[in-house]
């Protein structure tokens, strides 16, 4: 009797645990029997461009700070701040009157000395005729020849003085040395400007074409050098800070001659025509440089790639609507597509949505990729198949 009561008590005490275990087994069986809704995409074959990505800064090819080359009053400012100016265009003018007077003085002195020279040359011709007639001493003729040479030297000095005065006068009109955008005005009209002023009048920056200085890891230097020597040029694309909007297309212009040991990178310079002026000096940009093109690559959507303890893998949908785990070796990627070096073949189907509920051998129900979401919490790229 006592043994019977103990057995009955043990049965009722263990019953909740057995019931819980049985419920879990039934739930597991139901999960195995109910297919998981997933979206799939085919494995394709095509060309995969290989890009190198770097960070760059937009750098003008030429930036000039305009300074006055003569002292005087700034009587006219002929540009607007931010204006697009052309090479040779007058941007400012300094009071020219003092320099015009200097030019007139130099021209007057030149006329005076030219008259003396001409008179001395006439006398020299007369002395030579008289010397032939043995009417004057040879010494007098030689002295006159020396005087003519003296006047010729004086005239040459006068002509140089005139040229210098003309140059000084031309400096009163300050012109743009290049085509570009004028910055903010640094001196207002009416101020006295000097040759040794530190700030200058305005800064003019060339925008078309424009360059970008960017860096790449030192591991890429050999590949870039080989490709650059073969192709002669490499296409370069500039993107905004977020890396989403392409701003301009250009080409590689130059490579630095050394690697920076502090950062382990080397510098490159690309040039862009910048016809729409999308690039602005000192702007931060993301650079994509096309290094090569990989033909006939095996391509899959990036969303299909999962990450586990053993590395990258994908879920491949078989003909019987079950999935199998396939480890993959990844190659270069571009946008939403990545190349697979090993583990997949063109024509296979891989899961791109709903992989968070899958495991080896799970049954699936394929739905359109643009259909209703199959999971509230997309934990793709972080699930281990085990």
C-alpha positions as CSV (number, residue, x, y, z in Angstrom):
1,X,0.0,0.0,0.0
2,X,2.8,2.4,0.9
3,X,4.7,1.7,-2.2
4,X,1.6,2.3,-4.3
5,X,1.1,5.7,-2.7
6,X,4.8,6.7,-3.2
7,X,4.6,5.7,-6.9
8,X,1.5,7.6,-7.5
9,X,2.9,10.7,-5.8
10,X,6.1,10.5,-7.9
11,X,4.0,10.3,-11.1
12,X,2.0,13.4,-10.2
13,X,5.1,15.3,-9.1
14,X,6.9,14.6,-12.5
15,X,3.9,15.2,-14.6
16,X,4.4,18.9,-15.2
17,X,8.0,18.4,-16.5
18,X,7.0,15.6,-18.8
19,X,4.1,17.7,-20.1
20,X,6.4,20.7,-20.8
21,X,8.9,18.4,-22.6
22,X,6.2,16.9,-24.7
23,X,4.8,20.3,-25.7
24,X,8.3,21.4,-26.8
25,X,8.7,18.3,-28.9
26,X,5.3,18.9,-30.5
27,X,6.2,22.6,-31.2
28,X,9.5,21.5,-32.8
29,X,7.7,19.0,-35.0
30,X,5.2,21.7,-36.0
31,X,8.0,24.0,-36.9
32,X,9.6,21.4,-39.0
33,X,6.4,20.6,-40.8
34,X,5.4,24.3,-41.4
35,X,7.4,25.9,-44.2
36,X,9.2,29.2,-43.6
37,X,8.2,32.0,-46.0
38,X,11.4,33.3,-47.6
39,X,12.3,35.5,-50.6
40,X,15.0,34.1,-53.0
41,X,17.2,35.4,-55.7
42,X,19.1,33.6,-58.4
43,X,22.8,33.3,-58.6
44,X,23.9,35.0,-61.8
45,X,27.0,35.4,-63.9
46,X,28.4,38.6,-65.2
47,X,31.2,41.2,-65.1
48,X,32.2,42.6,-61.7
49,X,34.2,45.9,-61.8
50,X,36.9,46.1,-59.1
51,X,37.0,49.4,-57.3
52,X,39.4,50.8,-54.8
53,X,37.8,53.2,-52.2
54,X,39.6,56.1,-50.6
55,X,38.9,59.4,-48.8
56,X,39.7,62.6,-50.5
57,X,39.7,66.4,-50.3
58,X,38.9,68.6,-53.2
59,X,41.9,70.7,-54.0
60,X,42.0,73.5,-56.7
61,X,44.7,73.3,-59.3
62,X,45.5,77.0,-58.7
63,X,44.6,79.4,-56.0
64,X,45.9,83.0,-56.2
65,X,45.8,85.8,-53.6
66,X,45.8,89.1,-55.5
67,X,48.2,91.8,-54.1
68,X,48.8,95.3,-55.4
69,X,52.2,95.7,-57.0
70,X,52.2,99.4,-56.4
71,X,51.3,101.7,-53.6
72,X,48.2,104.0,-53.9
73,X,44.5,104.5,-53.3
74,X,42.1,101.9,-54.3
75,X,39.6,103.9,-56.4
76,X,37.6,101.1,-58.0
77,X,36.5,97.5,-57.1
78,X,35.2,95.9,-60.3
79,X,34.1,92.5,-59.1
80,X,31.4,91.1,-56.9
81,X,32.1,88.7,-54.1
82,X,31.7,85.1,-55.3
83,X,31.7,86.2,-59.0
84,X,33.0,84.0,-61.7
85,X,35.9,85.9,-63.3
86,X,37.9,85.3,-66.5
87,X,41.6,85.5,-67.0
88,X,42.7,89.1,-67.8
89,X,39.5,90.7,-66.5
90,X,40.1,93.9,-64.5
91,X,39.1,93.3,-60.9
92,X,40.4,96.5,-59.2
93,X,42.1,99.8,-60.0
94,X,44.5,102.0,-58.1
95,X,44.8,105.8,-58.6
96,X,47.0,106.0,-61.7
97,X,47.7,109.8,-61.8
98,X,51.1,109.7,-60.1
99,X,52.3,106.9,-62.4
100,X,51.0,108.8,-65.5
101,X,53.2,111.8,-64.5
102,X,56.2,109.5,-64.0
103,X,55.6,108.1,-67.5
104,X,55.4,111.6,-69.0
105,X,58.6,112.6,-67.3
106,X,60.4,109.5,-68.7
107,X,59.0,110.1,-72.2
108,X,60.2,113.8,-72.1
109,X,63.7,112.9,-71.0
110,X,63.8,110.3,-73.8
111,X,62.8,113.0,-76.4
112,X,65.5,115.4,-75.0
113,X,68.3,112.8,-75.2
114,X,67.2,111.5,-78.6
115,X,67.6,115.1,-79.9
116,X,71.1,115.4,-78.5
117,X,71.9,112.0,-80.0
118,X,70.7,113.1,-83.5
119,X,72.7,116.4,-83.3
120,X,75.8,114.5,-82.3
121,X,75.4,112.0,-85.2
122,X,75.0,114.9,-87.6
123,X,78.2,116.5,-86.3
124,X,80.0,113.2,-86.6
125,X,79.1,112.8,-90.3
126,X,80.5,116.4,-90.9
127,X,83.7,115.6,-89.0
128,X,84.3,112.5,-91.0
129,X,83.9,114.4,-94.3
130,X,86.4,117.1,-93.0
131,X,88.8,114.4,-91.8
132,X,88.8,112.9,-95.3
133,X,89.7,116.3,-96.6
134,X,92.4,116.6,-93.9
135,X,90.7,119.7,-92.6
136,X,90.4,118.7,-88.9
137,X,92.4,116.6,-86.5
138,X,91.6,112.9,-86.1
139,X,91.3,113.4,-82.4
140,X,88.3,115.6,-82.8
141,X,86.5,113.0,-84.9
142,X,87.3,110.3,-82.4
143,X,86.0,112.4,-79.6
144,X,82.7,113.0,-81.5
145,X,82.3,109.3,-82.1
146,X,82.6,108.7,-78.3
147,X,80.0,111.4,-77.7
148,X,77.6,109.7,-80.1
149,X,78.0,106.4,-78.2
150,X,77.5,108.2,-74.9
151,X,74.2,109.7,-76.2
152,X,73.1,106.3,-77.5
153,X,73.6,104.8,-74.1
154,X,71.6,107.6,-72.5
155,X,68.8,107.0,-75.0
156,X,68.7,103.3,-74.1
157,X,68.5,104.1,-70.4
158,X,65.7,106.6,-71.1
159,X,63.8,104.0,-73.1
160,X,64.1,101.6,-70.2
161,X,62.8,104.3,-67.9
162,X,59.8,104.7,-70.2
163,X,59.2,101.0,-70.2
164,X,59.4,100.8,-66.5
165,X,57.0,103.7,-66.1
166,X,54.5,102.0,-68.4
167,X,54.8,98.8,-66.4
168,X,54.2,100.7,-63.1
169,X,51.2,102.4,-64.7
170,X,49.8,99.0,-65.9
171,X,50.0,97.7,-62.3
172,X,47.3,100.2,-61.3
173,X,44.8,97.9,-63.0
174,X,44.7,94.6,-61.1
175,X,43.6,91.8,-63.4
176,X,42.6,88.2,-62.8
177,X,45.6,85.9,-63.4
178,X,43.3,82.9,-64.0
179,X,39.7,82.0,-64.7
180,X,37.8,81.0,-61.5
181,X,35.7,82.2,-58.6
182,X,36.5,85.3,-56.7
183,X,36.2,85.1,-52.9
184,X,35.2,87.6,-50.3
185,X,36.6,91.2,-50.8
186,X,39.5,91.8,-48.3
187,X,39.9,95.5,-49.0
188,X,37.2,98.2,-49.6
189,X,37.3,101.0,-52.1
190,X,39.0,104.1,-50.8
191,X,41.7,102.4,-48.7
192,X,45.4,102.9,-49.3
193,X,47.0,99.7,-50.5
194,X,50.6,98.8,-50.3
195,X,52.9,96.3,-52.0
196,X,53.7,94.6,-48.6
197,X,50.1,94.2,-47.4
198,X,49.7,90.7,-45.9
199,X,46.1,89.9,-46.8
200,X,45.9,91.1,-50.4
201,X,42.7,92.2,-52.2
202,X,40.9,89.0,-53.0
203,X,41.5,85.3,-53.5
204,X,40.7,83.7,-56.9
205,X,40.3,80.0,-57.0
206,X,40.2,77.9,-60.2
207,X,37.2,75.5,-60.2
208,X,37.3,74.1,-63.8
209,X,39.1,71.7,-63.9
210,X,39.7,70.8,-60.3
211,X,41.6,68.1,-58.5
212,X,41.0,65.7,-55.6
213,X,43.8,64.6,-53.3
214,X,43.0,61.2,-51.8
215,X,44.7,58.2,-50.1
216,X,44.7,54.5,-50.5
217,X,46.2,51.7,-48.3
218,X,49.8,50.9,-49.1
219,X,48.8,47.3,-49.9
220,X,47.2,48.7,-53.1
221,X,50.2,50.5,-54.5
222,X,51.6,47.7,-56.6
223,X,48.3,46.9,-58.2
224,X,47.6,50.6,-59.0
225,X,51.1,51.1,-60.4
226,X,50.8,48.0,-62.7
227,X,47.4,49.0,-63.9
228,X,48.3,52.6,-64.4
229,X,51.4,51.8,-66.5
230,X,49.3,49.4,-68.7
231,X,46.2,51.5,-69.1
232,X,47.8,54.9,-69.1
233,X,44.9,56.3,-67.1
234,X,42.4,55.1,-64.5
235,X,38.8,56.3,-64.2
236,X,37.9,57.9,-60.9
237,X,34.5,58.7,-59.4
238,X,33.8,61.2,-56.6
239,X,30.8,60.7,-54.2
240,X,29.4,62.8,-51.5
241,X,30.2,62.4,-47.8
242,X,27.6,59.7,-47.4
243,X,28.9,57.8,-50.4
244,X,25.5,57.7,-52.1
245,X,25.4,60.5,-54.7
246,X,28.0,60.6,-57.4
247,X,29.3,64.1,-57.9
248,X,31.7,63.9,-60.8
249,X,33.7,61.6,-63.1
250,X,37.4,62.1,-63.6
251,X,40.7,60.4,-64.2
252,X,43.8,59.6,-62.2
253,X,46.4,62.4,-62.6
254,X,49.4,61.5,-60.5
255,X,50.7,59.3,-57.7
256,X,52.9,60.4,-54.9
257,X,56.5,59.1,-54.8
258,X,56.4,57.7,-51.3
259,X,54.2,56.0,-48.7
260,X,53.4,57.9,-45.5
261,X,54.8,55.7,-42.7
262,X,52.6,57.3,-40.1
263,X,49.3,56.2,-41.8
264,X,50.4,53.4,-44.0
265,X,48.8,55.1,-47.0
266,X,50.0,56.7,-50.2
267,X,48.6,59.8,-51.9
268,X,47.0,60.1,-55.3
269,X,45.6,63.0,-57.3
270,X,42.7,62.8,-59.7
271,X,41.4,65.6,-62.0
272,X,37.8,66.4,-62.7
273,X,36.4,68.7,-65.4
274,X,33.7,69.8,-62.9
275,X,31.5,71.3,-65.6
276,X,28.5,71.5,-63.2
277,X,30.7,72.8,-60.3
278,X,29.5,70.0,-58.0
279,X,33.0,69.9,-56.5
280,X,34.0,72.7,-54.2
281,X,37.5,73.5,-52.8
282,X,38.3,71.7,-49.5
283,X,35.1,69.6,-49.8
284,X,35.3,66.1,-48.3
285,X,34.5,63.3,-50.9
286,X,34.6,59.6,-51.2
287,X,36.6,58.3,-54.1
288,X,36.0,55.1,-56.1
289,X,38.8,54.3,-58.6
290,X,38.1,51.5,-61.1
291,X,41.1,49.3,-61.0
292,X,40.0,46.4,-63.2
293,X,37.1,44.4,-64.5
294,X,36.5,40.8,-63.5
295,X,34.6,39.0,-66.4
296,X,32.2,36.1,-65.9
297,X,32.1,36.3,-62.1
298,X,29.5,34.4,-60.0
299,X,27.2,37.1,-58.5
300,X,24.7,37.1,-55.6
301,X,22.9,39.8,-53.8
302,X,24.6,41.1,-50.7
303,X,21.5,40.4,-48.7
304,X,22.0,36.6,-49.2
305,X,25.3,36.6,-47.3
306,X,25.2,35.4,-43.7
307,X,27.9,35.4,-41.1
308,X,28.6,32.6,-38.7
309,X,31.3,31.2,-36.5
310,X,32.9,29.4,-39.4
311,X,32.7,32.4,-41.8
312,X,30.4,33.4,-44.6
313,X,27.6,31.2,-45.8
314,X,24.3,31.3,-47.7
315,X,21.1,29.3,-47.7
316,X,20.6,27.5,-51.0
317,X,17.0,26.5,-51.9
318,X,16.9,23.0,-53.4
319,X,14.3,21.6,-55.8
320,X,12.3,19.9,-52.9
321,X,11.8,23.3,-51.3
322,X,14.3,22.7,-48.5
323,X,17.4,24.7,-47.8
324,X,21.0,23.7,-47.3
325,X,23.8,25.7,-45.9
326,X,26.6,26.4,-48.3
327,X,29.9,28.0,-47.1
328,X,31.1,30.7,-49.6
329,X,34.3,32.5,-50.2
330,X,33.6,36.1,-51.1
331,X,35.3,38.3,-53.7
332,X,34.9,42.0,-54.4
333,X,31.5,43.7,-54.1
334,X,29.7,46.6,-55.6
335,X,26.5,48.3,-54.3
336,X,24.1,45.4,-53.5
337,X,26.0,42.7,-55.3
338,X,29.0,40.6,-54.3
339,X,31.1,38.1,-56.3
340,X,31.5,34.6,-54.9
341,X,34.8,32.8,-55.5
342,X,33.8,29.4,-54.1
343,X,30.6,27.7,-52.9
344,X,28.0,28.6,-55.5
345,X,27.2,28.1,-59.2
346,X,25.1,30.2,-61.6
347,X,21.5,29.1,-61.6
348,X,21.2,28.2,-58.0
349,X,18.7,30.1,-55.8
350,X,19.7,31.7,-52.5
351,X,17.6,33.1,-49.6
352,X,17.7,36.9,-49.4
353,X,14.9,37.5,-46.9
354,X,13.6,35.3,-44.0
355,X,17.0,33.6,-43.3
356,X,16.7,34.3,-39.5
357,X,14.3,31.4,-39.1
358,X,16.2,28.8,-41.1
359,X,18.5,26.0,-40.3
360,X,19.9,23.0,-42.3
361,X,17.1,21.1,-44.0
362,X,14.3,23.6,-43.2
363,X,11.3,23.6,-45.5
364,X,10.5,26.9,-47.2
365,X,7.8,28.6,-49.1
366,X,9.1,31.0,-51.7
367,X,7.4,34.4,-51.8
368,X,8.1,37.4,-54.1
369,X,11.0,39.5,-53.0
370,X,8.9,42.6,-53.0
371,X,6.0,41.0,-51.1
372,X,5.0,41.4,-47.5
373,X,7.9,41.2,-44.9
374,X,8.5,37.8,-43.6
375,X,10.1,38.8,-40.3
376,X,9.8,41.7,-38.0
377,X,13.4,41.5,-36.9
378,X,15.8,41.1,-39.7
379,X,18.9,39.6,-38.1
380,X,20.5,38.6,-41.3
381,X,24.3,38.6,-41.5
382,X,24.6,37.7,-37.9
383,X,23.1,34.1,-37.6
384,X,25.2,31.0,-37.2
385,X,23.8,27.9,-39.1
386,X,24.6,25.7,-36.1
